[in-house]
């Protein structure tokens, strides 16, 4: 039964199991359970309110090839509020992830990505375990190429701290369904670097009033693209949606219209005012330099 459910449906099944166990008479007396109970129903007992039972159930969960159900239940428990349960779940998850097939990893990927911002207790242990899969890079690329909703740009930028997506950036910039994904890949290739938010820094506005804000600390990772590849991405962006055409116009501001004169001339007459204003600045900066006011 459970093997036919999606990861999202398995989360609901886990909640249903937890509620079913809530009224069990033995839930306050785990020491009275027979030793074989955890071996007979480890998935069920892993949803118990009693941390002793959850840990005991997880310890008998062995890695089974192709067991997506166990993988999802272990991912849920890797964010458990009991440190011992989290550790056991993470250890079991590290053992089972390499045995998952590529389609199963593809099922788990969006499920895990969209929960990492909420699962803070484990510091992303489940996500780190998934990254050890041999097909992680190809699966992540396929997910970004096909997805059309969700916080895709944030997820992609988080992965850009690694070199996972570097070989796929050109295809993501020209083929991805989501404008978010295409914009991030285009920006990285045209600028030759990826912006990485490494941490948050407290910035005081008024120490007297204890008034401050948190600003992101950004680092850059250089990603060199050959000139012909950068030109291909620029031409694709110039024929894309408004955010992509803005990126193309920003590139003309930085490098000049001579890198792609036909595209620059077309963007001069773009239907979007924000693109036209950028191209007007390109003209003042590179063609009519004497009219440019630098302040």
C-alpha positions in Angstrom: 0.0 0.0 0.0 2.6 2.6 1.1 4.9 1.7 -1.8 2.3 3.2 -4.2 2.2 6.6 -2.5 4.2 9.7 -3.5 6.6 11.3 -1.0 3.9 14.0 -0.2 1.3 11.3 0.4 3.8 9.4 2.6 4.1 12.5 4.8 0.4 12.4 5.4 0.6 8.7 6.0 3.2 9.3 8.7 0.9 11.9 10.3 -2.0 9.4 10.2 0.2 6.7 11.9 1.2 9.1 14.6 -2.4 10.1 15.3 -3.4 6.4 15.4 -0.7 5.6 17.9 -1.6 8.6 20.1 -4.4 6.8 21.8 -2.6 3.5 22.3 -2.7 2.3 25.9 0.9 1.2 25.8 2.4 4.5 24.6 3.4 5.5 28.2 4.9 2.1 28.9 7.4 1.3 26.2 9.3 -1.0 28.5 6.4 -3.5 28.3 6.6 -3.9 24.6 7.9 -7.2 23.3 11.4 -7.0 21.8 10.0 -8.2 18.4 7.5 -5.3 18.1 10.0 -2.9 16.6 11.1 -5.5 14.1 7.6 -6.3 13.0 6.4 -2.7 12.5 9.4 -0.3 12.4 7.7 2.3 10.2 4.6 2.4 12.5 6.7 2.7 15.7 8.9 5.4 14.1 5.9 7.7 14.3 5.3 7.1 18.0 5.3 10.1 20.4 7.8 8.2 22.6 11.4 9.0 21.6 12.6 5.6 23.0 10.3 3.8 20.6 11.2 6.0 17.6 14.9 5.3 18.2 14.3 1.6 18.7 12.3 1.4 15.5 14.9 3.3 13.4 17.7 1.0 14.6 16.1 -2.0 13.0 15.4 -0.3 9.7 17.9 -1.8 7.4 18.8 -0.4 4.0 16.6 -2.1 1.4 17.2 -1.6 -2.3 14.6 0.6 -3.9 12.7 1.3 -0.6 11.4 4.8 -1.1 9.0 4.5 1.8 11.7 3.9 4.3 13.8 6.7 2.8 10.9 9.2 3.3 10.2 8.1 6.9 14.0 8.4 7.6 14.1 11.9 6.1 11.2 12.9 8.4 12.9 11.5 11.4 16.2 13.1 10.5 14.6 16.4 11.7 13.3 14.8 14.9 13.3 16.9 18.1 15.4 14.2 19.9 19.1 14.3 19.0 19.6 10.5 19.4 16.7 9.8 17.0 18.1 12.4 14.5 21.5 10.7 14.5 20.2 7.2 14.0 17.9 8.4 11.2 20.7 10.2 9.5 23.0 7.2 9.7 20.3 4.9 8.2 19.5 7.5 5.5 23.2 7.7 4.4 23.2 4.0 4.0 20.0 3.8 2.0 20.3 6.8 -0.4 23.0 5.2 -2.7 20.7 2.3 -3.3 17.8 4.5 -4.6 17.2 4.5 -8.4 17.3 7.7 -10.4 13.5 7.9 -10.7 13.2 7.5 -7.0 15.8 10.2 -6.4 13.9 12.4 -8.8 10.8 11.9 -6.7 12.6 12.8 -3.4 14.4 15.8 -4.8 11.6 18.4 -4.8 10.2 16.9 -1.6 13.6 17.5 0.2 14.4 20.8 -1.4 11.2 22.5 -0.4 11.6 21.4 3.2 15.2 22.3 3.9 14.3 25.8 4.9 11.9 24.4 7.6 13.9 21.4 8.8 16.5 23.3 10.9 17.2 20.8 13.6 19.3 18.5 11.5 21.2 21.3 9.6 20.1 19.8 6.3 21.4 16.2 7.0 18.8 14.7 4.7 19.8 17.1 1.9 23.5 16.3 2.4 22.7 12.6 2.2 20.9 13.0 -1.1 23.8 14.9 -2.5 26.0 11.8 -2.1 23.9 9.9 -4.7 25.9 9.2 -7.9 23.1 10.7 -10.1 22.5 13.8 -8.0 23.9 16.3 -10.5 21.9 15.0 -13.5 18.8 14.6 -11.4 19.0 18.2 -10.0 19.6 19.5 -13.6 16.5 17.6 -14.9 14.4 19.0 -12.0 15.4 22.6 -12.7 14.9 22.2 -16.4 11.4 20.8 -16.1 10.0 22.7 -13.0 7.9 25.7 -13.5 6.9 26.8 -10.0 8.3 27.1 -6.5 11.3 29.0 -5.1 13.5 27.7 -7.9 16.0 30.6 -8.1 16.7 30.4 -4.3 17.2 26.6 -4.6 19.5 27.0 -7.6 21.6 29.7 -6.0 22.0 27.6 -2.9 23.4 24.8 -5.0 25.7 27.1 -6.9 28.1 27.1 -3.9 29.1 23.7 -5.4 30.2 22.8 -8.9 27.2 20.5 -9.4 25.4 22.6 -12.0 28.4 24.2 -13.8 28.3 21.8 -16.8 24.5 22.4 -17.2 24.4 26.2 -17.0 24.2 26.8 -20.7 21.3 24.4 -21.2 19.5 25.8 -18.2 20.0 29.3 -19.6 18.5 28.4 -22.9 16.2 25.4 -22.3 14.7 25.7 -18.8 10.9 26.1 -18.6 11.1 28.5 -15.7 12.2 32.1 -16.2 13.6 32.1 -12.7 16.1 29.3 -13.6 17.0 30.8 -17.0 17.6 34.2 -15.4 20.0 32.8 -12.7 21.9 30.7 -15.3 22.1 33.6 -17.7 23.3 36.1 -15.0 26.0 33.7 -13.9 27.3 33.0 -17.4 27.2 36.7 -18.6 28.8 38.0 -15.4 31.3 35.2 -15.1 30.6 34.6 -11.4 28.0 33.2 -9.0 26.8 35.2 -6.0 26.7 33.1 -2.9 25.0 34.1 0.3 27.3 32.5 2.9 25.8 33.9 6.1 23.9 36.8 7.7 25.6 39.7 9.5 24.1 41.9 12.2 24.2 45.6 11.2 23.5 48.1 13.9 21.3 51.0 13.1 21.1 52.3 16.6 22.8 50.5 19.5 21.3 52.9 22.0 17.8 51.7 20.9 19.0 48.2 20.3 17.8 48.6 16.7 19.5 46.5 14.0 18.9 44.5 10.9 20.4 41.3 9.4 22.2 41.8 6.1 23.4 39.0 3.9 27.1 38.3 3.5 27.7 37.6 -0.2 30.8 35.9 -1.8 31.6 35.4 -5.4 32.6 32.2 -7.1 34.2 32.7 -10.6 32.7 30.7 -13.4 34.4 31.3 -16.7 32.4 30.9 -19.9 34.0 30.9 -23.4 33.2 34.0 -25.5 31.2 32.1 -28.0 29.1 30.5 -25.2 28.5 33.8 -23.5 27.4 35.3 -26.9 25.0 32.3 -27.4 23.5 32.9 -24.0 23.3 36.7 -24.6 21.4 36.2 -27.9 19.0 33.7 -26.2 18.3 36.2 -23.4 17.7 39.0 -25.9 14.9 36.9 -27.4 13.5 35.8 -24.1 11.1 37.2 -21.5 11.4 40.6 -20.0 13.7 39.6 -17.1 16.0 38.0 -19.5 16.0 41.0 -21.9 16.9 43.2 -18.9 19.9 41.0 -18.2 20.9 41.3 -21.9 20.6 45.1 -21.7 22.7 45.1 -18.5 25.4 43.2 -20.3 25.4 45.9 -23.0 25.8 48.5 -20.4 28.8 46.7 -19.0 30.5 45.6 -22.3 29.0 47.9 -25.0 26.7 47.3 -27.9 29.4 46.2 -30.3 29.4 42.6 -28.9 26.0 42.0 -30.6 25.0 45.1 -32.6 21.9 43.6 -34.2 20.5 42.5 -30.8 21.3 45.9 -29.3 19.5 47.7 -32.1 16.4 45.6 -31.6 16.4 46.1 -27.8 16.5 49.9 -28.5 13.0 49.5 -29.7 11.9 47.0 -27.1 8.2 47.1 -26.0 9.2 47.2 -22.3 10.1 50.6 -21.0 12.6 49.3 -18.4 14.6 47.6 -21.2 14.5 50.7 -23.4 15.7 52.9 -20.6 18.7 50.5 -20.1 19.5 50.7 -23.8 19.2 54.5 -23.8 21.9 54.5 -21.1 24.0 52.2 -23.3 23.8 54.8 -26.0 24.8 57.6 -23.6 27.7 55.6 -22.2 29.2 54.0 -25.3 28.0 56.2 -28.3 27.4 59.7 -26.9 30.0 59.7 -24.1 30.1 63.5 -23.8 26.4 63.5 -22.7 27.0 61.0 -19.9 26.8 62.5 -16.5 28.8 60.5 -13.9 27.7 62.7 -11.0 
